[in-house]
Amino acid sequence: MLILPGHPLFNATLGAALPPGWLDVANSSGGEFAFVARSGSGLLEPVFGAALDEYLEGGEYDERLGEIDEVEPDEWE
C-alpha cells in the first residue's frame, strides 16, 4: 500500500519520520543544513548552501506557504 501526502495515515507514518539521506546531507554540509517542505507534496528534503538559497529566494518557499494557507486546521492531522 502506498501512503501519499493527503492520505489520512500519512502524518502518522511517513510524515513524522526524518527523510532518507538526511544524515549524509548533514555530514557533507558540516552540520549546517535545513529541512525544506517541497511545494506540491509537502515532503521534507534536507538541503544546504545554494539549494537552500534557491528554495527561499526562488519562490518555492512562498508557494509552499500559500499551499499551507489553503488547508483548513482540521485537515492538518
All heavy atoms as TSV, in Angstrom:
chain	resi	resn	atom	element	x	y	z
A	1	MET	N	N	0.839	-1.163	0.000
A	1	MET	CA	C	0.000	0.000	0.000
A	1	MET	C	C	0.897	1.242	0.000
A	1	MET	O	O	1.879	1.304	0.716
A	1	MET	CB	C	-0.899	0.022	1.235
A	1	MET	CG	C	-1.626	1.316	1.303
A	1	MET	SD	S	-2.551	1.908	2.737
A	1	MET	CE	C	-3.030	0.684	3.772
A	2	LEU	N	N	0.566	2.201	-0.823
A	2	LEU	CA	C	1.257	3.488	-0.831
A	2	LEU	C	C	0.474	4.469	0.022
A	2	LEU	O	O	-0.737	4.588	-0.114
A	2	LEU	CB	C	1.360	4.034	-2.247
A	2	LEU	CG	C	2.289	3.303	-3.186
A	2	LEU	CD1	C	2.209	3.931	-4.575
A	2	LEU	CD2	C	3.706	3.327	-2.684
A	3	ILE	N	N	1.195	5.170	0.885
A	3	ILE	CA	C	0.572	6.209	1.695
A	3	ILE	C	C	1.195	7.520	1.256
A	3	ILE	O	O	2.350	7.805	1.552
A	3	ILE	CB	C	0.799	5.953	3.192
A	3	ILE	CG1	C	0.217	4.606	3.592
A	3	ILE	CG2	C	0.173	7.067	4.019
A	3	ILE	CD1	C	0.524	4.203	5.014
A	4	LEU	N	N	0.435	8.322	0.539
A	4	LEU	CA	C	0.918	9.572	-0.033
A	4	LEU	C	C	0.442	10.760	0.782
A	4	LEU	O	O	-0.511	10.646	1.565
A	4	LEU	CB	C	0.427	9.686	-1.475
A	4	LEU	CG	C	0.844	8.537	-2.400
A	4	LEU	CD1	C	0.143	8.664	-3.742
A	4	LEU	CD2	C	2.344	8.503	-2.573
A	5	PRO	N	N	1.073	11.934	0.604
A	5	PRO	CA	C	0.585	13.133	1.282
A	5	PRO	C	C	-0.896	13.337	0.966
A	5	PRO	O	O	-1.336	13.163	-0.154
A	5	PRO	CB	C	1.437	14.257	0.693
A	5	PRO	CG	C	2.685	13.578	0.251
A	5	PRO	CD	C	2.250	12.209	-0.211
A	6	GLY	N	N	-1.651	13.692	1.990
A	6	GLY	CA	C	-3.076	13.867	1.831
A	6	GLY	C	C	-3.869	12.666	2.312
A	6	GLY	O	O	-5.045	12.775	2.629
A	7	HIS	N	N	-3.225	11.501	2.388
A	7	HIS	CA	C	-3.878	10.296	2.914
A	7	HIS	C	C	-3.986	10.452	4.429
A	7	HIS	O	O	-3.075	10.975	5.072
A	7	HIS	CB	C	-3.050	9.064	2.562
A	7	HIS	CG	C	-3.716	7.772	2.892
A	7	HIS	ND1	N	-3.750	7.262	4.171
A	7	HIS	CD2	C	-4.367	6.889	2.114
A	7	HIS	CE1	C	-4.401	6.116	4.163
A	7	HIS	NE2	N	-4.783	5.868	2.909
A	8	PRO	N	N	-5.073	10.005	5.045
A	8	PRO	CA	C	-5.251	10.158	6.496
A	8	PRO	C	C	-4.120	9.557	7.343
A	8	PRO	O	O	-3.848	10.042	8.435
A	8	PRO	CB	C	-6.568	9.441	6.777
A	8	PRO	CG	C	-7.293	9.440	5.486
A	8	PRO	CD	C	-6.246	9.411	4.413
A	9	LEU	N	N	-3.446	8.537	6.859
A	9	LEU	CA	C	-2.376	7.902	7.628
A	9	LEU	C	C	-0.994	8.507	7.373
A	9	LEU	O	O	-0.025	8.116	8.004
A	9	LEU	CB	C	-2.337	6.403	7.319
A	9	LEU	CG	C	-3.566	5.601	7.719
A	9	LEU	CD1	C	-3.421	4.152	7.258
A	9	LEU	CD2	C	-3.768	5.665	9.219
A	10	PHE	N	N	-0.900	9.459	6.453
A	10	PHE	CA	C	0.415	9.971	6.070
A	10	PHE	C	C	1.170	10.572	7.250
A	10	PHE	O	O	2.314	10.205	7.514
A	10	PHE	CB	C	0.295	11.003	4.951
A	10	PHE	CG	C	1.620	11.572	4.540
A	10	PHE	CD1	C	2.474	10.853	3.734
A	10	PHE	CD2	C	2.037	12.819	4.986
A	10	PHE	CE1	C	3.703	11.343	3.363
A	10	PHE	CE2	C	3.260	13.329	4.622
A	10	PHE	CZ	C	4.097	12.595	3.809
A	11	ASN	N	N	0.565	11.507	7.968
A	11	ASN	CA	C	1.266	12.159	9.072
A	11	ASN	C	C	1.636	11.187	10.178
A	11	ASN	O	O	2.674	11.335	10.812
A	11	ASN	CB	C	0.442	13.312	9.631
A	11	ASN	CG	C	0.469	14.510	8.738
A	11	ASN	OD1	O	1.364	14.661	7.913
A	11	ASN	ND2	N	-0.513	15.374	8.869
A	12	ALA	N	N	0.802	10.200	10.410
A	12	ALA	CA	C	1.082	9.234	11.470
A	12	ALA	C	C	2.216	8.285	11.098
A	12	ALA	O	O	2.825	7.685	11.979
A	12	ALA	CB	C	-0.181	8.441	11.781
A	13	THR	N	N	2.509	8.139	9.831
A	13	THR	CA	C	3.550	7.192	9.416
A	13	THR	C	C	4.751	7.921	8.837
A	13	THR	O	O	5.727	8.171	9.526
A	13	THR	CB	C	3.001	6.186	8.396
A	13	THR	OG1	O	2.425	6.889	7.302
A	13	THR	CG2	C	1.961	5.286	9.016
A	14	LEU	N	N	4.694	8.282	7.592
A	14	LEU	CA	C	5.847	8.885	6.920
A	14	LEU	C	C	6.074	10.332	7.299
A	14	LEU	O	O	7.208	10.798	7.300
A	14	LEU	CB	C	5.666	8.770	5.400
A	14	LEU	CG	C	5.522	7.350	4.872
A	14	LEU	CD1	C	5.260	7.374	3.379
A	14	LEU	CD2	C	6.735	6.533	5.188
A	15	GLY	N	N	5.015	11.071	7.573
A	15	GLY	CA	C	5.152	12.490	7.872
A	15	GLY	C	C	5.915	12.774	9.150
A	15	GLY	O	O	6.475	13.843	9.330
A	16	ALA	N	N	5.948	11.805	10.064
A	16	ALA	CA	C	6.620	12.000	11.343
A	16	ALA	C	C	8.081	11.553	11.310
A	16	ALA	O	O	8.802	11.750	12.274
A	16	ALA	CB	C	5.866	11.235	12.423
A	17	ALA	N	N	8.537	10.943	10.229
A	17	ALA	CA	C	9.897	10.417	10.135
A	17	ALA	C	C	10.811	11.395	9.396
A	17	ALA	O	O	10.363	12.153	8.544
A	17	ALA	CB	C	9.875	9.082	9.388
A	18	LEU	N	N	12.075	11.366	9.750
A	18	LEU	CA	C	13.041	12.178	9.017
A	18	LEU	C	C	13.249	11.560	7.639
A	18	LEU	O	O	13.225	10.340	7.479
A	18	LEU	CB	C	14.363	12.239	9.772
A	18	LEU	CG	C	14.309	12.987	11.102
A	18	LEU	CD1	C	15.640	12.870	11.820
A	18	LEU	CD2	C	13.940	14.437	10.897
A	19	PRO	N	N	13.479	12.394	6.626
A	19	PRO	CA	C	13.619	11.863	5.264
A	19	PRO	C	C	14.905	11.059	5.100
A	19	PRO	O	O	15.912	11.341	5.754
A	19	PRO	CB	C	13.636	13.115	4.393
A	19	PRO	CG	C	14.016	14.227	5.303
A	19	PRO	CD	C	13.564	13.841	6.671
A	20	PRO	N	N	14.864	10.057	4.225
A	20	PRO	CA	C	16.070	9.261	3.972
A	20	PRO	C	C	17.213	10.145	3.463
A	20	PRO	O	O	16.988	11.095	2.723
A	20	PRO	CB	C	15.630	8.287	2.875
A	20	PRO	CG	C	14.150	8.319	2.861
A	20	PRO	CD	C	13.738	9.642	3.421
A	21	GLY	N	N	18.395	9.834	3.878
A	21	GLY	CA	C	19.578	10.547	3.402
A	21	GLY	C	C	19.892	11.826	4.147
A	21	GLY	O	O	20.884	12.496	3.840
A	22	TRP	N	N	19.103	12.164	5.152
A	22	TRP	CA	C	19.331	13.440	5.827
A	22	TRP	C	C	20.681	13.474	6.541
A	22	TRP	O	O	21.347	14.503	6.564
A	22	TRP	CB	C	18.207	13.758	6.805
A	22	TRP	CG	C	18.251	12.955	8.079
A	22	TRP	CD1	C	17.677	11.748	8.310
A	22	TRP	CD2	C	18.945	13.309	9.265
A	22	TRP	NE1	N	17.965	11.321	9.577
A	22	TRP	CE2	C	18.741	12.266	10.195
A	22	TRP	CE3	C	19.716	14.394	9.654
A	22	TRP	CZ2	C	19.289	12.278	11.472
A	22	TRP	CZ3	C	20.257	14.413	10.936
A	22	TRP	CH2	C	20.034	13.357	11.834
A	23	LEU	N	N	21.106	12.346	7.078
A	23	LEU	CA	C	22.376	12.319	7.803
A	23	LEU	C	C	23.549	12.533	6.848
A	23	LEU	O	O	24.521	13.211	7.203
A	23	LEU	CB	C	22.526	11.008	8.560
A	23	LEU	CG	C	23.683	10.926	9.543
A	23	LEU	CD1	C	23.645	12.067	10.553
A	23	LEU	CD2	C	23.670	9.585	10.255
A	24	ASP	N	N	23.469	12.002	5.646
A	24	ASP	CA	C	24.522	12.234	4.641
A	24	ASP	C	C	24.629	13.715	4.317
A	24	ASP	O	O	25.730	14.253	4.189
A	24	ASP	CB	C	24.243	11.443	3.368
A	24	ASP	CG	C	24.309	9.942	3.583
A	24	ASP	OD1	O	25.050	9.504	4.494
A	24	ASP	OD2	O	23.626	9.217	2.840
A	25	VAL	N	N	23.490	14.382	4.170
A	25	VAL	CA	C	23.491	15.820	3.890
A	25	VAL	C	C	24.064	16.579	5.081
A	25	VAL	O	O	24.876	17.492	4.921
A	25	VAL	CB	C	22.066	16.323	3.551
A	25	VAL	CG1	C	22.037	17.843	3.440
A	25	VAL	CG2	C	21.567	15.677	2.274
A	26	ALA	N	N	23.667	16.202	6.285
A	26	ALA	CA	C	24.181	16.865	7.485
A	26	ALA	C	C	25.699	16.727	7.579
A	26	ALA	O	O	26.396	17.704	7.878
A	26	ALA	CB	C	23.515	16.283	8.724
A	27	ASN	N	N	26.188	15.543	7.304
A	27	ASN	CA	C	27.638	15.321	7.378
A	27	ASN	C	C	28.389	16.065	6.282
A	27	ASN	O	O	29.468	16.608	6.519
A	27	ASN	CB	C	27.942	13.825	7.304
A	27	ASN	CG	C	27.527	13.091	8.562
A	27	ASN	OD1	O	27.460	13.670	9.640
A	27	ASN	ND2	N	27.218	11.814	8.422
A	28	SER	N	N	27.840	16.093	5.077
A	28	SER	CA	C	28.544	16.747	3.972
A	28	SER	C	C	28.483	18.264	4.058
A	28	SER	O	O	29.276	18.948	3.421
A	28	SER	CB	C	27.981	16.274	2.624
A	28	SER	OG	O	26.664	16.736	2.450
A	29	SER	N	N	27.551	18.784	4.847
A	29	SER	CA	C	27.417	20.240	4.959
A	29	SER	C	C	28.068	20.776	6.225
A	29	SER	O	O	27.918	21.960	6.531
A	29	SER	CB	C	25.933	20.623	4.959
A	29	SER	OG	O	25.307	20.165	6.149
A	30	GLY	N	N	28.742	19.925	6.951
A	30	GLY	CA	C	29.353	20.366	8.196
A	30	GLY	C	C	28.311	20.621	9.279
A	30	GLY	O	O	28.557	21.368	10.213
A	31	GLY	N	N	27.143	20.028	9.126
A	31	GLY	CA	C	26.085	20.196	10.112
A	31	GLY	C	C	25.198	21.400	9.896
A	31	GLY	O	O	24.280	21.641	10.661
A	32	GLU	N	N	25.483	22.177	8.841
A	32	GLU	CA	C	24.680	23.363	8.556
A	32	GLU	C	C	23.744	23.065	7.392
A	32	GLU	O	O	24.121	23.190	6.231
A	32	GLU	CB	C	25.576	24.553	8.234
A	32	GLU	CG	C	26.420	24.966	9.426
A	32	GLU	CD	C	27.233	26.214	9.154
A	32	GLU	OE1	O	26.949	26.929	8.178
A	32	GLU	OE2	O	28.185	26.452	9.910
A	33	PHE	N	N	22.534	22.640	7.728
A	33	PHE	CA	C	21.549	22.288	6.717
A	33	PHE	C	C	20.166	22.604	7.262
A	33	PHE	O	O	20.013	22.961	8.427
A	33	PHE	CB	C	21.659	20.808	6.338
A	33	PHE	CG	C	21.195	19.873	7.415
A	33	PHE	CD1	C	19.935	19.296	7.347
A	33	PHE	CD2	C	21.989	19.587	8.512
A	33	PHE	CE1	C	19.484	18.447	8.344
A	33	PHE	CE2	C	21.560	18.734	9.508
A	33	PHE	CZ	C	20.303	18.160	9.424
A	34	ALA	N	N	19.173	22.483	6.420
A	34	ALA	CA	C	17.790	22.715	6.825
A	34	ALA	C	C	16.897	21.710	6.120
A	34	ALA	O	O	17.248	21.185	5.062
A	34	ALA	CB	C	17.362	24.135	6.460
A	35	PHE	N	N	15.756	21.444	6.714
A	35	PHE	CA	C	14.734	20.646	6.051
A	35	PHE	C	C	13.767	21.612	5.387
A	35	PHE	O	O	13.293	22.556	6.021
A	35	PHE	CB	C	13.963	19.777	7.050
A	35	PHE	CG	C	14.783	18.673	7.642
A	35	PHE	CD1	C	15.196	18.714	8.955
A	35	PHE	CD2	C	15.145	17.577	6.876
A	35	PHE	CE1	C	15.945	17.698	9.504
A	35	PHE	CE2	C	15.903	16.547	7.416
A	35	PHE	CZ	C	16.298	16.613	8.734
A	36	VAL	N	N	13.495	21.396	4.115
A	36	VAL	CA	C	12.512	22.218	3.402
A	36	VAL	C	C	11.354	21.328	2.986
A	36	VAL	O	O	11.536	20.148	2.689
A	36	VAL	CB	C	13.129	22.922	2.171
A	36	VAL	CG1	C	14.259	23.853	2.592
A	36	VAL	CG2	C	13.625	21.930	1.139
A	37	ALA	N	N	10.157	21.894	3.004
A	37	ALA	CA	C	8.961	21.169	2.570
A	37	ALA	C	C	8.698	21.555	1.123
A	37	ALA	O	O	8.422	22.716	0.818
A	37	ALA	CB	C	7.769	21.527	3.451
A	38	ARG	N	N	8.808	20.596	0.238
A	38	ARG	CA	C	8.640	20.858	-1.190
A	38	ARG	C	C	7.195	21.202	-1.513
A	38	ARG	O	O	6.260	20.575	-0.997
A	38	ARG	CB	C	9.079	19.657	-2.017
A	38	ARG	CG	C	10.576	19.416	-1.954
A	38	ARG	CD	C	11.309	20.560	-2.594
A	38	ARG	NE	N	12.745	20.382	-2.540
A	38	ARG	CZ	C	13.598	21.338	-2.855
A	38	ARG	NH1	N	13.175	22.516	-3.247
A	38	ARG	NH2	N	14.877	21.115	-2.794
A	39	SER	N	N	7.024	22.210	-2.352
A	39	SER	CA	C	5.674	22.572	-2.770
A	39	SER	C	C	5.106	21.456	-3.629
A	39	SER	O	O	5.834	20.753	-4.326
A	39	SER	CB	C	5.678	23.896	-3.532
A	39	SER	OG	O	6.412	23.787	-4.718
A	40	GLY	N	N	3.819	21.275	-3.544
A	40	GLY	CA	C	3.162	20.226	-4.294
A	40	GLY	C	C	3.031	18.929	-3.535
A	40	GLY	O	O	2.072	18.205	-3.694
A	41	SER	N	N	4.020	18.628	-2.671
A	41	SER	CA	C	3.953	17.376	-1.923
A	41	SER	C	C	4.023	17.596	-0.422
A	41	SER	O	O	3.466	16.826	0.338
A	41	SER	CB	C	5.078	16.438	-2.345
A	41	SER	OG	O	6.330	16.920	-1.904
A	42	GLY	N	N	4.767	18.619	0.000
A	42	GLY	CA	C	4.963	18.842	1.424
A	42	GLY	C	C	6.002	17.933	2.038
A	42	GLY	O	O	6.271	18.007	3.231
A	43	LEU	N	N	6.617	17.070	1.221
A	43	LEU	CA	C	7.636	16.165	1.740
A	43	LEU	C	C	8.891	16.943	2.118
A	43	LEU	O	O	9.309	17.860	1.417
A	43	LEU	CB	C	7.982	15.098	0.703
A	43	LEU	CG	C	6.869	14.123	0.363
A	43	LEU	CD1	C	7.310	13.205	-0.763
A	43	LEU	CD2	C	6.453	13.330	1.579
A	44	LEU	N	N	9.481	16.567	3.243
A	44	LEU	CA	C	10.700	17.225	3.700
A	44	LEU	C	C	11.907	16.709	2.931
A	44	LEU	O	O	11.997	15.528	2.593
A	44	LEU	CB	C	10.913	16.968	5.186
A	44	LEU	CG	C	9.908	17.590	6.130
A	44	LEU	CD1	C	10.260	17.217	7.570
A	44	LEU	CD2	C	9.858	19.096	5.975
A	45	GLU	N	N	12.827	17.634	2.680
A	45	GLU	CA	C	14.066	17.282	1.999
A	45	GLU	C	C	15.200	18.065	2.667
A	45	GLU	O	O	15.068	19.269	2.882
A	45	GLU	CB	C	13.975	17.665	0.529
A	45	GLU	CG	C	15.206	17.361	-0.255
A	45	GLU	CD	C	15.075	17.786	-1.711
A	45	GLU	OE1	O	13.962	17.734	-2.248
A	45	GLU	OE2	O	16.097	18.166	-2.299
A	46	PRO	N	N	16.300	17.403	3.010
A	46	PRO	CA	C	17.426	18.122	3.598
A	46	PRO	C	C	18.218	18.852	2.502
A	46	PRO	O	O	18.523	18.269	1.466
A	46	PRO	CB	C	18.257	17.020	4.245
A	46	PRO	CG	C	17.942	15.799	3.442
A	46	PRO	CD	C	16.526	15.966	2.960
A	47	VAL	N	N	18.516	20.115	2.719
A	47	VAL	CA	C	19.283	20.907	1.757
A	47	VAL	C	C	20.240	21.830	2.502
A	47	VAL	O	O	20.079	22.087	3.688
A	47	VAL	CB	C	18.374	21.754	0.829
A	47	VAL	CG1	C	17.479	20.879	-0.012
A	47	VAL	CG2	C	17.550	22.734	1.618
A	48	PHE	N	N	21.221	22.352	1.779
A	48	PHE	CA	C	22.135	23.340	2.352
A	48	PHE	C	C	22.700	24.200	1.233
A	48	PHE	O	O	22.525	23.891	0.047
A	48	PHE	CB	C	23.257	22.666	3.162
A	48	PHE	CG	C	24.239	21.884	2.330
A	48	PHE	CD1	C	25.449	22.433	1.957
A	48	PHE	CD2	C	23.949	20.587	1.933
A	48	PHE	CE1	C	26.362	21.708	1.202
A	48	PHE	CE2	C	24.847	19.849	1.181
A	48	PHE	CZ	C	26.061	20.414	0.819
A	49	GLY	N	N	23.341	25.249	1.604
A	49	GLY	CA	C	24.028	26.116	0.649
A	49	GLY	C	C	23.129	26.698	-0.416
A	49	GLY	O	O	22.068	27.248	-0.130
A	50	ALA	N	N	23.566	26.572	-1.678
A	50	ALA	CA	C	22.854	27.167	-2.807
A	50	ALA	C	C	21.445	26.598	-2.971
A	50	ALA	O	O	20.527	27.316	-3.364
A	50	ALA	CB	C	23.648	26.960	-4.094
A	51	ALA	N	N	21.242	25.313	-2.645
A	51	ALA	CA	C	19.910	24.710	-2.764
A	51	ALA	C	C	18.935	25.354	-1.781
A	51	ALA	O	O	17.767	25.566	-2.101
A	51	ALA	CB	C	19.977	23.207	-2.541
A	52	LEU	N	N	19.405	25.674	-0.584
A	52	LEU	CA	C	18.559	26.352	0.400
A	52	LEU	C	C	18.254	27.777	-0.046
A	52	LEU	O	O	17.107	28.226	0.035
A	52	LEU	CB	C	19.224	26.350	1.773
A	52	LEU	CG	C	18.455	27.052	2.892
A	52	LEU	CD1	C	17.059	26.446	3.062
A	52	LEU	CD2	C	19.243	26.982	4.184
A	53	ASP	N	N	19.260	28.469	-0.550
A	53	ASP	CA	C	19.042	29.828	-1.062
A	53	ASP	C	C	18.022	29.828	-2.194
A	53	ASP	O	O	17.134	30.683	-2.239
A	53	ASP	CB	C	20.353	30.447	-1.551
A	53	ASP	CG	C	21.332	30.714	-0.421
A	53	ASP	OD1	O	20.884	30.809	0.748
A	53	ASP	OD2	O	22.532	30.831	-0.707
A	54	GLU	N	N	18.124	28.872	-3.095
A	54	GLU	CA	C	17.192	28.782	-4.222
A	54	GLU	C	C	15.766	28.517	-3.726
A	54	GLU	O	O	14.810	29.083	-4.244
A	54	GLU	CB	C	17.631	27.683	-5.185
A	54	GLU	CG	C	16.666	27.430	-6.316
A	54	GLU	CD	C	16.453	28.628	-7.243
A	54	GLU	OE1	O	17.369	29.467	-7.359
A	54	GLU	OE2	O	15.365	28.726	-7.836
A	55	TYR	N	N	15.622	27.656	-2.732
A	55	TYR	CA	C	14.307	27.357	-2.169
A	55	TYR	C	C	13.679	28.620	-1.571
A	55	TYR	O	O	12.507	28.907	-1.795
A	55	TYR	CB	C	14.428	26.269	-1.093
A	55	TYR	CG	C	13.123	25.940	-0.417
A	55	TYR	CD1	C	12.198	25.096	-1.008
A	55	TYR	CD2	C	12.818	26.462	0.836
A	55	TYR	CE1	C	11.002	24.784	-0.382
A	55	TYR	CE2	C	11.623	26.158	1.462
A	55	TYR	CZ	C	10.722	25.320	0.852
A	55	TYR	OH	O	9.536	25.024	1.484
A	56	LEU	N	N	14.468	29.358	-0.811
A	56	LEU	CA	C	13.948	30.543	-0.125
A	56	LEU	C	C	13.727	31.721	-1.070
A	56	LEU	O	O	12.716	32.422	-0.969
A	56	LEU	CB	C	14.906	30.958	0.996
A	56	LEU	CG	C	15.049	29.963	2.147
A	56	LEU	CD1	C	16.162	30.392	3.079
A	56	LEU	CD2	C	13.730	29.808	2.890
A	57	GLU	N	N	14.657	31.945	-1.980
A	57	GLU	CA	C	14.604	33.135	-2.821
A	57	GLU	C	C	13.995	32.890	-4.195
A	57	GLU	O	O	13.650	33.838	-4.889
A	57	GLU	CB	C	16.010	33.709	-2.968
A	57	GLU	CG	C	16.597	34.147	-1.628
A	57	GLU	CD	C	18.064	34.507	-1.712
A	57	GLU	OE1	O	18.621	34.575	-2.824
A	57	GLU	OE2	O	18.664	34.701	-0.643
A	58	GLY	N	N	13.853	31.620	-4.585
A	58	GLY	CA	C	13.342	31.288	-5.909
A	58	GLY	C	C	11.831	31.180	-5.998
A	58	GLY	O	O	11.296	30.897	-7.063
A	59	GLY	N	N	11.147	31.349	-4.865
A	59	GLY	CA	C	9.695	31.343	-4.879
A	59	GLY	C	C	9.034	30.069	-4.379
A	59	GLY	O	O	7.831	30.057	-4.123
A	60	GLU	N	N	9.793	28.983	-4.226
A	60	GLU	CA	C	9.163	27.734	-3.784
A	60	GLU	C	C	8.685	27.832	-2.338
A	60	GLU	O	O	7.625	27.302	-1.985
A	60	GLU	CB	C	10.107	26.551	-3.942
A	60	GLU	CG	C	9.408	25.226	-3.678
A	60	GLU	CD	C	10.261	24.014	-3.989
A	60	GLU	OE1	O	11.425	24.159	-4.388
A	60	GLU	OE2	O	9.738	22.897	-3.812
A	61	TYR	N	N	9.432	28.539	-1.494
A	61	TYR	CA	C	9.016	28.727	-0.101
A	61	TYR	C	C	7.683	29.475	-0.045
A	61	TYR	O	O	6.766	29.069	0.665
A	61	TYR	CB	C	10.099	29.468	0.675
A	61	TYR	CG	C	9.721	29.795	2.091
A	61	TYR	CD1	C	9.528	28.784	3.028
A	61	TYR	CD2	C	9.573	31.114	2.518
A	61	TYR	CE1	C	9.186	29.073	4.338
A	61	TYR	CE2	C	9.234	31.411	3.818
A	61	TYR	CZ	C	9.047	30.390	4.731
A	61	TYR	OH	O	8.702	30.694	6.030
A	62	ASP	N	N	7.573	30.547	-0.809
A	62	ASP	CA	C	6.321	31.309	-0.841
A	62	ASP	C	C	5.172	30.465	-1.378
A	62	ASP	O	O	4.039	30.550	-0.890
A	62	ASP	CB	C	6.481	32.568	-1.690
A	62	ASP	CG	C	7.437	33.566	-1.052
A	62	ASP	OD1	O	7.510	33.608	0.197
A	62	ASP	OD2	O	8.108	34.295	-1.800
A	63	GLU	N	N	5.460	29.639	-2.373
A	63	GLU	CA	C	4.442	28.750	-2.933
A	63	GLU	C	C	3.963	27.756	-1.873
A	63	GLU	O	O	2.767	27.497	-1.738
A	63	GLU	CB	C	5.018	28.009	-4.136
A	63	GLU	CG	C	4.016	27.194	-4.892
A	63	GLU	CD	C	4.633	26.561	-6.137
A	63	GLU	OE1	O	5.513	27.176	-6.761
A	63	GLU	OE2	O	4.225	25.434	-6.459
A	64	ARG	N	N	4.901	27.213	-1.111
A	64	ARG	CA	C	4.547	26.270	-0.047
A	64	ARG	C	C	3.711	26.947	1.033
A	64	ARG	O	O	2.750	26.371	1.543
A	64	ARG	CB	C	5.805	25.651	0.555
A	64	ARG	CG	C	5.552	24.671	1.663
A	64	ARG	CD	C	4.807	23.452	1.189
A	64	ARG	NE	N	4.483	22.617	2.328
A	64	ARG	CZ	C	3.369	21.937	2.470
A	64	ARG	NH1	N	2.465	21.927	1.524
A	64	ARG	NH2	N	3.142	21.228	3.547
A	65	LEU	N	N	4.054	28.177	1.392
A	65	LEU	CA	C	3.259	28.915	2.371
A	65	LEU	C	C	1.836	29.110	1.874
A	65	LEU	O	O	0.882	29.009	2.652
A	65	LEU	CB	C	3.903	30.269	2.687
A	65	LEU	CG	C	5.188	30.227	3.506
A	65	LEU	CD1	C	5.725	31.641	3.686
A	65	LEU	CD2	C	4.964	29.559	4.850
A	66	GLY	N	N	1.684	29.371	0.592
A	66	GLY	CA	C	0.353	29.505	0.006
A	66	GLY	C	C	-0.431	28.208	0.088
A	66	GLY	O	O	-1.636	28.218	0.341
A	67	GLU	N	N	0.251	27.089	-0.116
A	67	GLU	CA	C	-0.414	25.788	-0.006
A	67	GLU	C	C	-0.881	25.529	1.423
A	67	GLU	O	O	-1.972	25.006	1.643
A	67	GLU	CB	C	0.529	24.664	-0.438
A	67	GLU	CG	C	0.847	24.655	-1.902
A	67	GLU	CD	C	1.935	23.657	-2.250
A	67	GLU	OE1	O	2.494	22.993	-1.360
A	67	GLU	OE2	O	2.224	23.548	-3.452
A	68	ILE	N	N	-0.050	25.898	2.383
A	68	ILE	CA	C	-0.402	25.691	3.786
A	68	ILE	C	C	-1.624	26.525	4.153
A	68	ILE	O	O	-2.513	26.052	4.862
A	68	ILE	CB	C	0.787	26.036	4.696
A	68	ILE	CG1	C	1.903	25.015	4.499
A	68	ILE	CG2	C	0.361	26.068	6.158
A	68	ILE	CD1	C	3.199	25.394	5.153
A	69	ASP	N	N	-1.678	27.759	3.663
A	69	ASP	CA	C	-2.811	28.635	3.954
A	69	ASP	C	C	-4.116	28.094	3.392
A	69	ASP	O	O	-5.185	28.400	3.900
A	69	ASP	CB	C	-2.563	30.045	3.412
A	69	ASP	CG	C	-1.545	30.810	4.232
A	69	ASP	OD1	O	-1.284	30.411	5.388
A	69	ASP	OD2	O	-1.004	31.800	3.714
A	70	GLU	N	N	-4.041	27.283	2.335
A	70	GLU	CA	C	-5.239	26.731	1.708
A	70	GLU	C	C	-5.825	25.575	2.496
A	70	GLU	O	O	-6.971	25.209	2.299
A	70	GLU	CB	C	-4.916	26.248	0.287
A	70	GLU	CG	C	-4.561	27.354	-0.652
A	70	GLU	CD	C	-4.057	26.851	-2.005
A	70	GLU	OE1	O	-4.063	25.627	-2.220
A	70	GLU	OE2	O	-3.649	27.685	-2.816
A	71	VAL	N	N	-5.057	24.978	3.411
A	71	VAL	CA	C	-5.511	23.833	4.169
A	71	VAL	C	C	-6.161	24.297	5.461
A	71	VAL	O	O	-5.595	25.105	6.199
A	71	VAL	CB	C	-4.315	22.887	4.493
A	71	VAL	CG1	C	-4.761	21.726	5.354
A	71	VAL	CG2	C	-3.689	22.393	3.205
A	72	GLU	N	N	-7.323	23.788	5.753
A	72	GLU	CA	C	-8.021	24.125	6.980
A	72	GLU	C	C	-7.341	23.439	8.170
A	72	GLU	O	O	-6.836	22.327	8.035
A	72	GLU	CB	C	-9.481	23.681	6.890
A	72	GLU	CG	C	-10.262	24.386	5.811
A	72	GLU	CD	C	-10.376	25.884	6.060
A	72	GLU	OE1	O	-10.536	26.287	7.225
A	72	GLU	OE2	O	-10.289	26.648	5.088
A	73	PRO	N	N	-7.338	24.059	9.365
A	73	PRO	CA	C	-6.671	23.458	10.538
A	73	PRO	C	C	-7.145	22.052	10.857
A	73	PRO	O	O	-6.371	21.228	11.301
A	73	PRO	CB	C	-7.012	24.428	11.666
A	73	PRO	CG	C	-7.207	25.743	10.974
A	73	PRO	CD	C	-7.817	25.396	9.635
A	74	ASP	N	N	-8.422	21.738	10.631
A	74	ASP	CA	C	-8.898	20.383	10.946
A	74	ASP	C	C	-8.374	19.334	9.976
A	74	ASP	O	O	-8.514	18.139	10.197
A	74	ASP	CB	C	-10.413	20.327	11.025
A	74	ASP	CG	C	-11.083	20.719	9.708
A	74	ASP	OD1	O	-10.456	21.401	8.881
A	74	ASP	OD2	O	-12.246	20.322	9.509
A	75	GLU	N	N	-7.729	19.743	8.881
A	75	GLU	CA	C	-7.149	18.820	7.904
A	75	GLU	C	C	-5.670	18.532	8.197
A	75	GLU	O	O	-5.052	17.741	7.506
A	75	GLU	CB	C	-7.260	19.397	6.496
A	75	GLU	CG	C	-8.681	19.582	6.014
A	75	GLU	CD	C	-8.730	20.225	4.633
A	75	GLU	OE1	O	-7.780	20.006	3.858
A	75	GLU	OE2	O	-9.686	20.946	4.354
A	76	TRP	N	N	-5.095	19.184	9.191
A	76	TRP	CA	C	-3.673	19.036	9.470
A	76	TRP	C	C	-3.303	17.653	9.977
A	76	TRP	O	O	-2.203	17.208	9.829
A	76	TRP	CB	C	-3.212	20.058	10.501
A	76	TRP	CG	C	-3.232	21.455	9.953
A	76	TRP	CD1	C	-3.425	21.840	8.665
A	76	TRP	CD2	C	-3.074	22.649	10.698
A	76	TRP	NE1	N	-3.378	23.188	8.563
A	76	TRP	CE2	C	-3.165	23.722	9.803
A	76	TRP	CE3	C	-2.853	22.919	12.029
A	76	TRP	CZ2	C	-3.059	25.045	10.198
A	76	TRP	CZ3	C	-2.737	24.234	12.418
A	76	TRP	CH2	C	-2.835	25.279	11.515
A	77	GLU	N	N	-4.185	16.970	10.624
A	77	GLU	CA	C	-3.851	15.677	11.209
A	77	GLU	C	C	-4.214	14.548	10.294
A	77	GLU	O	O	-4.987	14.605	9.432
A	77	GLU	CB	C	-4.552	15.521	12.533
A	77	GLU	CG	C	-4.037	16.552	13.516
A	77	GLU	CD	C	-4.714	16.422	14.873
A	77	GLU	OE1	O	-5.335	15.384	15.149
A	77	GLU	OE2	O	-4.633	17.367	15.629
